[in-house]
């Protein structure tokens, strides 16, 4: 089956800097495809080439087996990371403005779109008076105004509070239920794990990992993380645990132990007389994987 979108060996050079170093992947219709990477990884440049905004130095992007063209432009929607909205217009007027820009959006049921994106309560508000969450919901509605088969969401929940972020996830799930393919760029690992069927992690212009969140975690990790409050471990406790070959690391007020045998580790802690009242055990997650693959140093 022909993929909805296919990227073949995309390269983008800026003078002597290679921003994207030959990435290739396919995106199936109906899936949520996540793109992760630290700042400067080449993720945004790759997305802009996929959107047809930036011309690649070499390589190709195909939509439904054809080069990007009018069909792609009429059947895709984009929610940019930063978008300037027209001032002194209401939300209702903004939707009608964008509806008039697409020939096929005249068939869009604006009332249904308003309901889907939860815009009813502030339809007559000036764009300048919108909260962060309201603004993002309006931008999502604009991206969906032409009934797209494919929509790009570039870090759509950045800057939102946790409640607004989770509400926005519900909107994305609704978009997927309607059969729309979603390409999601995000810095929130929990967001990628919750929404994405497949992800790629980029660094230094290349793809360094690809697969479903579950597949990637199973491929890279076979251990679990045991956490105990630092104040619950005396120096004597620590010495006893180290004598049992447990590797301890300190992290933000917690002592963390990586182990592939939870039962044995808990037994060792009990035998050492450690209070387990606030013991935490968790699986390794996408954030652990992201940091392991891309490092802990600050990117700018």
KOLNU-269176 format. One line per 5 residues: their letters; for each residue x, y, z of N, C-alpha, C. Coordinates in Angstrom, 2 decimals, padded with zeros to 5 digits. Each point is the difference from the previous one (the first is absolute). Example, Ala and Ser with C-alpha at 12.3 -4.5 7.8 and 13.67 -1.06 7.14 Angstrom:
# KOLNU-269176
AS> 013.19:-005.69:007.80:-000.89:001.19:000.00:000.90:001.20:000.00  -000.35:001.05:-000.72:000.82:001.19:000.06:-000.77:001.09:000.73
***
This chain:
# KOLNU-269176
XXXXX> 000.84:-001.20:000.00:-000.84:001.20:000.00:000.88:001.25:000.00  -000.34:000.95:-000.85:000.77:001.24:-000.08:-000.17:000.81:001.28  001.09:000.43:000.64:-000.13:000.82:001.21:-000.64:001.34:-000.32  -000.64:000.60:000.99:-000.59:001.31:-000.23:001.09:001.03:-000.26  001.07:-000.05:000.79:001.12:000.92:-000.18:001.29:-000.79:000.08
XXXXX> 000.91:000.26:-000.92:001.28:-000.70:-000.02:001.13:001.01:-000.15  001.00:-000.15:000.86:001.19:000.85:-000.02:001.17:-000.85:-000.45  000.69:000.44:-001.05:001.11:-000.76:-000.56:001.29:000.80:000.05  000.89:-000.39:000.89:001.37:000.53:000.06:000.06:001.53:-000.03  -000.77:000.63:000.88:-000.01:001.47:000.05:001.31:000.53:000.58
XXXXX> 000.57:000.97:-000.69:001.22:000.68:000.46:-000.24:001.50:-000.11  000.43:000.72:001.03:-000.06:001.46:-000.05:001.29:000.58:000.55  000.69:000.75:-000.87:001.25:000.65:000.37:-000.20:001.51:000.05  000.62:000.63:000.99:000.07:001.45:000.08:001.48:000.37:000.03  000.53:000.47:-001.13:001.44:000.26:-000.13:000.77:-001.25:000.39
XXXXX> 000.79:000.06:001.08:000.80:-001.16:000.40:-000.66:-000.81:001.11  -001.29:000.27:000.27:-000.73:-000.71:001.05:-001.02:-000.93:-000.63  000.02:-001.25:000.41:-001.00:-000.97:-000.46:-001.07:-000.12:001.09  -001.17:000.56:-000.27:-001.09:-000.02:000.98:-000.72:-001.33:000.00  -000.16:-000.59:-001.20:-000.64:-001.31:-000.14:000.89:-000.84:-000.88
XXXXX> 000.34:-001.20:000.48:001.07:-000.78:-000.63:-000.49:-001.29:-000.65  -001.10:000.09:-000.75:-000.44:-001.17:-000.75:-000.98:-000.87:000.76  -001.17:000.53:000.32:-000.99:-000.78:000.76:-001.04:-000.58:-000.95  -000.46:-001.20:000.32:-001.01:-000.70:-000.80:-000.98:-000.69:000.94  -001.29:000.10:-000.30:-001.02:-000.73:000.75:-001.33:000.09:-000.74
XXXXX> -000.95:-000.81:000.43:-001.34:-000.01:-000.59:-001.04:000.20:001.09  -001.12:000.63:-000.38:-001.09:000.24:000.93:-001.28:-000.59:-000.58  -000.62:-000.89:000.76:-001.22:-000.66:-000.45:-001.22:000.88:000.25  -001.01:-000.16:-000.82:-001.25:000.73:000.18:-000.65:-000.39:001.32  -000.48:001.00:000.72:-000.75:-000.24:001.23:000.83:-000.09:001.26
XXXXX> 001.32:000.03:-000.11:000.82:-000.13:001.20:000.40:001.36:000.55  000.41:000.00:001.27:000.63:001.18:000.58:001.50:-000.26:000.02  000.73:000.80:-000.75:001.44:-000.19:-000.19:000.71:001.11:000.76  000.82:-000.39:000.99:000.68:000.98:000.84:001.42:000.25:-000.42  000.42:001.26:000.11:001.37:000.39:-000.31:000.60:000.68:001.23
XXXXX> 001.04:-000.63:000.56:000.64:000.47:001.21:001.47:000.33:-000.28  000.53:000.89:000.80:001.41:000.32:-000.13:000.34:001.23:000.81  001.24:000.10:000.49:000.41:001.20:000.74:000.11:001.19:-000.94  000.16:001.17:000.57:000.19:001.20:-000.82:001.22:-000.17:-000.90  -000.16:000.37:-001.26:001.10:-000.11:-000.95:000.17:-001.37:-000.61
XXXXX> -000.97:-000.90:000.23:000.13:-001.37:-000.51:-000.34:-000.11:-001.48  -000.65:001.02:-000.57:-000.42:-000.04:-001.40:-001.46:-000.34:-000.18  -000.71:-000.15:001.11:-001.41:-000.39:-000.03:-000.86:001.05:-000.70  000.13:001.26:000.42:-000.82:001.06:-000.58:000.30:000.18:-001.48  001.26:-000.08:-000.39:000.36:000.12:-001.41:-000.62:-001.13:-000.81
XXXXX> 000.03:-001.21:000.55:-000.61:-001.14:-000.68:-001.49:000.21:-000.19  -000.68:000.47:001.05:-001.44:000.26:-000.09:-000.30:001.06:-001.05  000.80:001.05:-000.04:-000.24:001.06:-000.98:000.18:-000.50:-001.43  000.93:-000.92:-000.21:000.15:-000.59:-001.34:-001.18:-000.90:-000.31  -000.51:-000.73:001.00:-001.18:-000.84:-000.20:-001.23:000.84:-000.32
XXXXX> -000.07:001.19:000.57:-001.14:000.88:-000.22:000.09:000.74:-001.33  001.16:-000.08:-000.65:000.19:000.73:-001.25:000.38:001.45:000.20  000.37:000.37:001.23:000.36:001.38:000.29:001.47:000.26:-000.31  000.85:-000.99:000.29:001.45:000.12:-000.24:000.40:-000.98:-001.09  000.79:000.49:-000.93:000.48:-000.85:-001.10:001.19:-000.82:000.45
XXXXX> -000.04:-001.32:-000.15:001.14:-000.82:000.42:001.20:000.19:-000.93  001.20:-000.18:000.54:001.19:-000.01:-000.83:-000.04:-001.19:-000.95  -000.45:-001.12:000.52:-000.23:-001.19:-000.83:-000.98:-000.90:000.73  -000.52:-000.98:-000.71:-000.99:-000.88:000.57:-001.40:000.37:-000.46  -000.97:-000.85:000.33:-001.36:000.18:-000.50:-001.01:-000.24:001.12
XXXXX> -001.15:000.65:-000.13:-001.16:-000.25:000.85:-001.17:-000.33:-000.93  -000.66:-001.13:000.27:-001.13:-000.42:-000.84:-001.27:-000.07:000.84  -001.09:000.50:-000.57:-001.32:-000.09:000.61:-000.87:-000.85:-000.90  -000.48:-001.11:000.53:-000.79:-000.97:-000.76:000.75:-000.45:-001.26  001.31:-000.13:000.11:000.82:-000.50:-001.09:000.42:001.04:-001.01
XXXXX> -000.39:001.26:000.20:000.34:001.07:-000.94:000.77:001.11:000.71  000.76:000.75:-000.78:000.73:001.15:000.56:-001.00:001.02:000.57  000.44:000.73:001.02:-000.88:000.99:000.61:-000.49:001.00:-001.04  -001.31:000.19:000.00:-000.60:000.91:-000.98:-001.33:000.50:000.50  -000.89:000.31:-000.95:-001.28:000.60:000.37:-000.86:-000.95:000.83
XXXXX> 000.04:-001.29:-000.33:-000.79:-000.96:000.78:000.43:000.01:001.47  001.31:-000.02:000.22:000.52:000.05:001.36:-000.43:001.29:000.70  000.15:001.13:-000.67:-000.33:001.29:000.63:-001.47:000.10:000.36  -000.86:-000.60:-000.81:-001.44:000.09:000.28:-000.46:-001.02:001.03  000.81:-001.05:000.24:-000.42:-001.08:000.89:000.78:-000.05:001.30
XXXXX> 000.86:000.98:000.26:000.73:000.01:001.26:-000.35:001.25:000.80  000.18:-000.11:001.32:-000.16:001.13:000.89:001.23:000.12:000.87  000.29:001.23:000.44:001.22:000.23:000.78:-000.34:000.90:001.19  000.39:-000.45:001.18:-000.01:000.86:001.17:001.45:000.30:000.34  000.43:001.20:-000.33:001.39:000.38:000.21:000.29:000.19:001.49
XXXXX> 001.29:-000.06:000.32:000.41:000.22:001.39:-000.32:001.42:000.45  000.20:000.95:-000.89:-000.33:001.40:000.29:-000.82:000.55:-001.16  -001.19:000.51:000.30:-000.88:000.54:-001.02:-000.55:001.33:000.47  000.09:001.02:-000.84:-000.58:001.30:000.32:-001.44:000.05:-000.50  -000.92:000.30:000.89:-001.40:000.13:-000.37:-000.34:001.47:-000.25
XXXXX> -000.92:000.22:-000.91:-000.42:001.36:-000.32:-000.64:000.66:001.23  000.49:001.15:000.37:-000.57:000.72:001.14:-001.34:000.63:-000.37  -000.79:000.29:001.03:-001.30:000.65:-000.14:-001.03:-000.84:-000.75  000.27:-001.31:-000.12:-000.98:-000.93:-000.53:-000.43:-000.94:001.12  -001.26:-000.43:-000.05:-000.45:-000.99:000.96:000.38:-001.39:-000.49
XXXXX> -000.17:-000.98:000.87:000.27:-001.39:-000.37:-000.89:-000.42:-001.16  -001.28:000.37:000.05:-000.94:-000.35:-001.07:000.45:000.61:-001.33  000.40:001.28:000.04:000.43:000.68:-001.23:001.29:-000.62:-000.54  000.88:-000.43:000.91:001.25:-000.62:-000.43:-000.25:-001.31:-000.72  -000.91:-000.80:000.52:-000.34:-001.27:-000.65:-000.57:000.24:-001.39
XXXXX> -000.88:000.98:-000.13:-000.59:000.29:-001.31:001.05:000.54:-000.98  000.96:000.78:000.54:001.08:000.51:-000.84:000.81:-001.15:-000.60  000.41:-000.94:000.84:000.80:-001.11:-000.49:-000.82:-000.97:-000.84  -001.27:-000.13:000.30:-000.85:-000.86:-000.82:-000.03:000.50:-001.45  000.03:001.31:-000.18:-000.03:000.58:-001.34:001.28:-000.16:-000.78
XXXXX> 001.08:-000.44:000.66:001.29:-000.15:-000.68:000.14:-001.34:-000.70  -000.87:-000.96:000.31:000.10:-001.34:-000.58:-001.24:-000.28:-000.84  000.19:-000.35:-001.27:-001.15:-000.28:-000.86:-000.91:-001.10:000.54  000.61:-001.02:000.61:-000.81:-001.14:000.45:-000.51:000.16:001.42  000.33:001.12:000.67:-000.45:000.16:001.38:-001.43:000.52:000.08
XXXXX> -000.60:000.34:-001.13:-001.38:000.45:000.02:-000.93:-001.12:000.44  000.48:-001.25:-000.13:-000.80:-001.14:000.44:000.18:-000.28:001.49  000.92:000.71:000.65:000.25:-000.23:001.41:-001.18:000.47:000.84  -000.46:-000.84:000.89:-001.06:000.36:000.93:000.64:000.73:001.17  -000.06:001.33:-000.04:000.68:000.79:001.03:-000.55:-000.28:001.39
XXXXX> -001.31:-000.22:000.10:-000.58:-000.28:001.30:000.57:-001.28:000.59  000.18:-001.02:-000.86:000.59:-001.26:000.48:001.44:000.20:000.41  000.75:000.78:-000.80:001.41:000.26:000.33:000.11:000.77:001.31  -000.88:000.95:000.20:-000.01:000.77:001.25:-000.26:-000.90:001.18  -000.91:-000.96:-000.16:-000.28:-000.95:001.07:001.21:-000.90:000.26
XXXXX> 000.61:-000.51:-001.07:001.13:-000.92:000.14:001.16:000.65:000.74  000.23:001.27:-000.26:001.15:000.69:000.59:-000.36:000.81:001.24  -001.24:-000.16:000.47:-000.44:000.66:001.23:000.20:001.52:-000.04  -000.53:000.62:-001.05:000.17:001.44:-000.18:-001.25:000.80:000.36  -001.09:-000.66:000.30:-001.30:000.66:000.14:000.00:001.12:001.04
XXXXX> 000.72:-000.19:001.10:-000.09:000.95:001.11:000.67:001.34:-000.30  000.87:000.05:-001.00:000.71:001.26:-000.25:000.00:000.38:-001.49  -001.07:-000.39:-000.70:-000.08:000.29:-001.44:000.04:001.49:-000.31  -000.55:000.81:000.89:-000.07:001.44:-000.27:001.09:000.79:000.72  000.99:-000.71:000.52:001.14:000.67:000.64:001.01:000.45:-001.04
XXXXX> 000.61:001.15:000.25:001.09:000.49:-000.84:001.19:-000.96:000.14  000.71:-000.23:-001.10:001.17:-000.90:000.02:001.02:000.42:001.05  000.08:001.30:000.27:000.98:000.49:000.96:-000.33:-000.40:001.43  -001.25:-000.40:000.25:-000.46:-000.29:001.37:-000.02:-001.49:000.31  000.58:-000.83:-000.86:-000.05:-001.44:000.19:001.09:-000.48:000.95
XXXXX> -000.32:-000.99:000.81:001.02:-000.65:000.83:000.85:-000.90:-000.88  001.08:-000.55:000.58:000.87:-000.88:-000.78:-000.73:-001.21:-000.53  -000.81:-000.63:000.86:-000.74:-001.18:-000.43:-001.05:000.33:-001.05  -000.70:001.12:000.16:-001.00:000.41:-000.99:000.65:000.29:-001.34  001.13:000.65:000.03:000.71:000.33:-001.23:000.41:-001.28:-000.75
XXXXX> 000.52:-000.98:000.72:000.42:-001.23:-000.65:-001.18:-000.76:-000.59  -001.13:000.02:000.68:-001.19:-000.66:-000.55:-000.49:000.70:-001.25  000.09:001.33:-000.04:-000.36:000.73:-001.22:000.97:-000.34:-001.13  001.29:-000.07:000.30:000.98:-000.33:-001.03:-000.20:-001.42:-000.53  -000.41:-000.92:000.87:-000.31:-001.34:-000.47:-001.21:000.04:-000.93
XXXXX> -001.02:000.76:000.35:-001.17:000.12:-000.87:000.38:000.57:-001.36  000.91:000.98:-000.02:000.46:000.57:-001.27:000.71:-001.06:-000.82  000.81:-000.84:000.67:000.71:-001.08:-000.71:-000.95:-001.03:-000.57  -001.20:-000.11:000.58:-000.98:-000.98:-000.45:-001.08:000.59:-000.91  000.12:001.29:-000.30:-001.08:000.72:-000.68:-000.28:-000.54:-001.40
XXXXX> 000.99:-000.64:-000.63:-000.15:-000.51:-001.37:-000.21:-001.52:-000.02  -000.44:-000.57:001.12:-000.21:-001.45:000.09:001.22:-000.78:-000.48  001.16:000.23:000.59:001.23:-000.62:-000.53:000.05:-001.49:000.26  000.70:-000.70:-000.87:000.30:-001.41:000.24:001.25:-000.16:000.86  000.82:001.04:000.00:001.27:-000.01:000.73:000.15:001.34:000.70
XXXXX> 000.33:-000.02:001.30:000.20:001.26:000.72:001.32:-000.04:000.76  000.76:001.08:-000.11:001.26:000.17:000.72:-000.27:000.81:001.28  000.42:-000.52:001.14:-000.13:000.72:001.27:001.41:000.19:000.56  000.50:001.22:-000.07:001.38:000.29:000.40:000.01:000.53:001.43  000.33:-000.86:000.94:000.07:000.33:001.43:-001.26:000.75:000.45
XXXXX> -001.18:-000.59:-000.20:-001.25:000.73:000.24:-000.31:000.28:001.45  000.63:-000.71:000.95:-000.34:000.20:001.41:001.10:000.70:000.79  001.01:000.51:-000.69:001.08:000.72:000.69:-000.56:001.21:000.73  000.32:000.13:001.27:-000.43:001.15:000.78:-001.36:-000.15:000.65  -000.69:-001.10:-000.26:-001.31:-000.21:000.61:000.13:-000.62:001.38
XXXXX> -000.94:000.32:000.88:-000.01:-000.64:001.32:-000.44:-001.45:-000.16  000.26:-000.85:000.99:-000.32:-001.43:-000.14:-001.45:-000.28:-000.36  -000.95:000.74:000.58:-001.41:-000.23:-000.31:-000.29:000.30:-001.47  000.49:001.14:-000.49:-000.21:000.37:-001.40:000.69:-001.00:-000.93  001.17:-000.49:000.40:000.72:-000.96:-000.83:-000.80:-001.29:-000.15
XXXXX> -000.52:-000.50:001.12:-000.78:-001.25:-000.06:-001.29:000.20:-000.80  -000.63:001.16:000.12:-001.18:000.28:-000.81:000.34:000.03:-001.48  001.18:000.52:-000.34:000.41:000.05:-001.40:000.27:-001.40:-000.52  000.51:-000.88:000.86:000.21:-001.40:-000.42:-001.32:-000.63:-000.41  -001.08:000.32:000.72:-001.32:-000.53:-000.36:-000.39:000.46:-001.40
XXXXX> 000.31:001.26:-000.32:-000.32:000.51:-001.34:000.79:-000.74:-001.07  001.27:-000.29:000.27:000.81:-000.73:-000.97:-000.54:-001.41:-000.19  -000.40:-000.65:001.09:-000.59:-001.33:-000.13:-001.27:000.04:-000.85  -000.78:001.06:000.15:-001.22:000.16:-000.80:000.35:000.17:-001.47  001.05:000.77:-000.29:000.45:000.17:-001.38:000.37:-001.35:-000.60
XXXXX> 000.70:-000.83:000.77:000.40:-001.32:-000.47:-001.21:-000.90:-000.23  -001.01:000.10:000.88:-001.21:-000.81:-000.14:-000.74:000.32:-001.30  000.15:001.23:-000.47:-000.64:000.40:-001.26:000.80:-000.48:-001.22  001.09:-000.72:000.23:000.78:-000.57:-001.09:001.11:000.89:-000.53  000.21:001.15:000.62:001.05:000.91:-000.45:001.36:-000.49:000.51
XXXXX> 000.99:000.04:-000.86:001.37:-000.36:000.39:000.65:001.20:000.68  000.69:-000.24:001.09:000.61:001.08:000.78:001.51:-000.19:000.05  000.72:001.06:-000.32:001.45:000.05:000.20:000.24:000.96:001.15  000.51:-000.52:001.10:000.11:000.77:001.24:001.46:000.20:000.39  000.37:001.26:000.13:001.31:000.35:000.54:-000.19:000.45:001.44
XXXXX> 000.79:-000.55:000.91:-000.19:000.35:001.41:001.29:-000.18:000.77  000.12:000.75:001.10:001.09:-000.18:000.95:-000.48:-000.73:001.25  -001.30:-000.31:000.05:-000.55:-000.70:001.16:-000.02:-001.49:-000.29  000.83:-000.75:000.73:000.10:-001.43:-000.24:-001.30:-000.72:000.37  -000.66:000.46:001.06:-001.28:-000.60:000.40:-001.03:000.17:-001.12
XXXXX> 000.04:001.15:-000.64:-000.93:000.27:-001.10:000.22:-000.97:-001.16  001.24:-000.22:-000.35:000.31:-000.95:-001.08:-000.44:-001.41:000.37  000.25:-000.40:001.25:-000.38:-001.34:000.44:-001.51:-000.18:-000.02  -000.74:001.05:000.36:-001.45:-000.08:000.07:-000.66:-000.04:-001.38  000.57:000.74:-000.96:-000.71:000.24:-001.26:000.54:-000.74:-001.21
XXXXX> 001.30:-000.28:-000.02:000.64:-000.41:-001.24:-000.01:-001.52:-000.21  -000.31:-000.39:-001.24:000.12:-001.40:-000.41:001.45:-000.35:-000.33  000.71:000.98:-000.52:001.40:-000.18:-000.37:000.72:001.31:000.22  001.27:-000.10:000.38:000.79:001.21:000.19:001.37:-000.18:-000.64  000.60:001.14:-000.34:001.42:000.04:-000.32:000.67:000.97:000.97
XXXXX> 001.21:-000.33:000.40:000.81:000.91:000.80:001.18:000.44:-000.85  000.15:001.31:-000.16:001.08:000.54:-000.82:001.06:000.67:000.87  001.23:-000.04:-000.47:001.08:000.74:000.62:001.10:000.21:-001.04  000.57:001.20:-000.01:001.07:000.35:-000.93:-000.42:-000.29:-001.45  -001.26:000.25:-000.32:-000.46:-000.10:-001.38:-000.36:-001.39:-000.46
XXXXX> 000.09:-001.00:000.87:-000.26:-001.39:-000.40:-001.04:-000.63:000.92  -000.63:-001.07:-000.48:-000.91:-000.78:000.83:000.83:-000.99:000.80  -000.12:000.05:001.33:000.79:-000.90:000.84:-000.86:-001.10:000.61  -001.32:000.10:-000.11:-000.89:-001.06:000.48:-001.35:000.17:-000.67  -000.66:-001.13:-000.27:-001.31:000.04:-000.64:-000.80:-001.23:000.39
XXXXX> -001.28:000.17:000.25:-000.89:-001.10:000.33:-001.14:000.49:000.86  -000.86:-000.92:000.43:-001.06:000.37:000.93:000.64:000.24:001.37  -000.64:000.81:000.86:000.57:000.21:001.34:000.28:-001.31:000.73  -000.92:-000.95:-000.08:000.19:-001.29:000.69:001.19:-000.76:-000.58  000.08:-000.05:-001.33:001.11:-000.73:-000.65:001.35:000.60:000.40
XXXXX> 000.08:001.31:000.01:001.28:000.65:000.33:000.41:-000.28:001.44  -000.94:000.09:000.92:000.34:-000.24:001.40:000.41:-001.45:000.23  -000.67:-000.93:-000.67:000.36:-001.40:000.13:001.37:-000.28:-000.62  000.35:000.73:-001.06:001.28:-000.21:-000.67:001.18:000.50:000.83  -000.22:001.11:000.72:001.12:000.64:000.69:000.09:-000.33:001.49
XXXXX> -001.12:-000.38:000.62:000.01:-000.17:001.44:-000.56:-001.36:000.41  000.67:-000.65:000.95:-000.51:-001.22:000.60:-000.08:000.15:001.52  000.32:001.21:000.49:000.02:000.22:001.44:-001.14:000.91:000.45  -000.13:000.15:001.30:-000.98:000.87:000.62:000.74:000.95:000.95  -000.70:001.04:000.40:000.60:001.00:000.87:-000.67:-000.06:001.37
XXXXX> 000.80:-000.28:001.03:-000.47:000.01:001.38:000.48:001.29:000.65  -000.93:000.74:000.63:000.35:001.30:000.60:-000.38:000.03:001.47  000.90:000.55:000.80:-000.22:000.14:001.44:000.40:001.43:000.40  -000.78:000.67:000.85:000.41:001.34:000.44:001.40:-000.02:000.61  000.79:000.96:-000.35:001.40:000.04:000.45:000.10:-000.03:001.53
XXXXX> -000.94:000.63:000.68:000.05:000.07:001.47:-000.27:-001.35:000.66  -000.50:-000.97:-000.78:-000.31:-001.31:000.56:001.20:-000.95:-000.04  001.11:000.46:-000.58:001.19:-000.85:-000.10:001.15:000.63:000.78  000.37:-000.65:001.08:001.16:000.47:000.77:001.27:-000.44:-000.71  001.13:000.50:000.46:001.28:-000.40:-000.59:000.23:-001.49:000.21
XXXXX> -000.51:-000.54:001.12:000.14:-001.44:000.24:-000.83:-000.79:-001.01  -001.24:000.49:-000.25:-000.84:-000.65:-001.02:000.70:-000.03:-001.35  000.56:001.12:-000.37:000.63:000.11:-001.32:001.17:-000.97:-000.14  000.77:-000.12:001.08:001.14:-000.91:-000.04:-000.47:-001.45:-000.14  -001.07:-000.35:000.72:-000.55:-001.36:-000.10:-000.50:-000.30:-001.41
XXXXX> -000.67:000.97:-000.61:-000.54:-000.19:-001.35:001.11:-000.10:-001.03  001.02:000.82:000.15:001.13:-000.06:-000.93:000.75:-001.32:000.13  000.05:-000.56:001.22:000.63:-001.30:000.21:-000.77:-001.10:-000.74  -001.30:000.23:-000.25:-000.84:-000.95:-000.75:000.02:000.30:-001.50  000.93:000.83:-000.44:000.20:000.32:-001.42:-001.13:000.84:-000.59
XXXXX> -000.77:000.67:000.86:-001.02:000.92:-000.52:000.67:001.34:-000.33  -000.30:000.51:-001.20:000.57:001.28:-000.42:-000.98:001.13:000.34  000.43:000.89:000.87:-000.86:001.08:000.47:000.38:001.30:-000.71  -001.04:000.77:-000.38:000.27:001.33:-000.54:-001.00:000.98:000.61  000.50:001.20:000.26:-000.81:001.03:000.66:-000.63:000.90:-001.06
XXXXX> -001.32:000.28:000.17:-000.72:000.81:-000.98:-001.11:000.77:000.69  000.20:001.32:000.17:-001.06:000.88:000.50:-000.64:-000.50:001.30  000.82:-000.35:000.96:-000.52:-000.41:001.30:-000.38:-001.47:000.10  000.28:-000.76:-001.06:-000.32:-001.43:-000.01:001.27:-000.80:-000.25  000.04:-001.20:000.52:001.02:-000.97:-000.36:-000.63:-000.97:-000.98
XXXXX> 000.61:-000.15:-001.17:-000.56:-000.84:-001.06:000.88:-001.24:-000.19  -000.68:-001.12:-000.21:000.68:-001.28:-000.23:-000.56:-000.61:-001.27  000.86:-000.25:-000.98:-000.43:-000.70:-001.21:000.16:-001.49:000.22  -001.06:-000.74:-000.28:000.05:-001.44:000.25:-000.85:-000.75:-001.01  000.42:-001.21:-000.33:-000.78:-000.89:-000.86:-000.75:-001.05:000.83
XXXXX> 000.19:000.03:001.33:-000.67:-000.96:000.90:-000.58:000.77:001.18  -001.27:000.40:-000.15:-000.66:000.80:001.03:-000.07:-000.76:001.32  -000.40:-001.28:-000.04:-000.16:-000.78:001.23:001.29:-000.09:000.79  001.10:-000.28:-000.70:001.29:-000.10:000.68:000.41:001.33:000.62  -000.23:001.09:-000.75:000.39:001.32:000.50:-000.80:000.38:001.24
XXXXX> -001.30:-000.25:-000.02:-000.84:000.31:001.17:000.43:-000.85:001.20  000.33:-001.26:-000.25:000.47:-000.87:001.08:001.28:000.54:000.62  000.93:000.46:-000.83:001.26:000.57:000.50:-000.27:001.24:000.84  -000.94:000.84:-000.46:-000.34:001.22:000.75:-000.61:-000.35:001.36  -000.88:-001.00:000.02:-000.61:-000.43:001.26:001.04:-000.57:000.95
XXXXX> 000.89:-000.85:-000.52:001.04:-000.61:000.83:000.94:001.06:000.58  000.15:001.12:-000.75:000.87:001.07:000.49:-000.72:000.92:000.99  -001.28:-000.25:000.22:-000.76:000.80:000.97:-000.46:001.34:-000.54  -000.11:000.14:-001.33:-000.43:001.26:-000.61:-001.53:000.13:000.11  -000.47:001.15:000.42:-001.44:000.28:000.07:-000.52:000.18:-001.43
XXXXX> -000.97:-000.84:-000.42:-000.52:000.03:-001.36:-001.34:000.72:-000.11  -000.34:000.83:001.00:-001.30:000.66:000.00:-000.24:000.84:-001.25  001.05:000.63:-000.53:-000.15:000.86:-001.18:000.76:-000.55:-001.20  000.17:-001.32:-000.02:000.66:-000.65:-001.14:-000.80:000.24:-001.28  000.69:000.31:-001.08:-000.62:000.14:-001.31:000.69:-000.97:-000.98
XXXXX> -000.80:-000.64:-000.83:000.53:-000.87:-001.05:-000.66:000.41:-001.30  000.78:000.29:-001.01:-000.58:000.37:-001.29:000.78:-000.59:-001.15  -000.70:-000.16:-001.12:000.65:-000.42:-001.23:000.79:001.16:-000.58  000.98:-000.32:-000.79:000.71:001.05:-000.73:-000.95:000.59:-001.02  000.11:001.30:-000.27:-000.94:000.67:-000.89:000.74:000.70:-001.14
XXXXX> -000.77:000.69:-000.83:000.59:000.66:-001.16:000.99:001.09:000.39  -000.24:000.64:001.12:000.95:001.03:000.44:001.35:-000.63:000.33  -000.02:-001.16:000.66:001.25:-000.72:000.27:000.71:-000.33:-001.31  -000.76:-000.50:-000.97:000.58:-000.37:-001.29:000.56:001.22:-000.72  -000.79:001.08:000.00:000.42:001.24:-000.67:001.33:000.49:000.56
XXXXX> 000.11:000.03:001.33:001.23:000.48:000.63:001.17:-000.95:-000.23  -000.30:-001.30:-000.01:001.08:-000.97:-000.26:000.56:000.16:-001.40  -000.88:000.27:-000.97:000.44:000.09:-001.40:000.58:001.36:-000.36  -000.51:001.08:000.61:000.41:001.33:-000.42:000.88:000.71:001.02  000.14:-000.57:001.21:000.85:000.60:001.01:-000.75:000.97:000.90
XXXXX> 000.69:000.45:001.03:-000.60:000.89:001.01:000.43:001.45:-000.16  000.93:000.29:-000.90:000.50:001.36:-000.08:-001.05:000.94:-000.57  000.06:001.27:000.41:-000.95:001.01:-000.42:000.22:000.32:-001.47  -001.09:000.03:-000.79:000.07:000.40:-001.42:-000.63:001.39:-000.14  000.58:000.80:-000.88:-000.54:001.34:-000.24:-000.25:000.17:-001.49
***
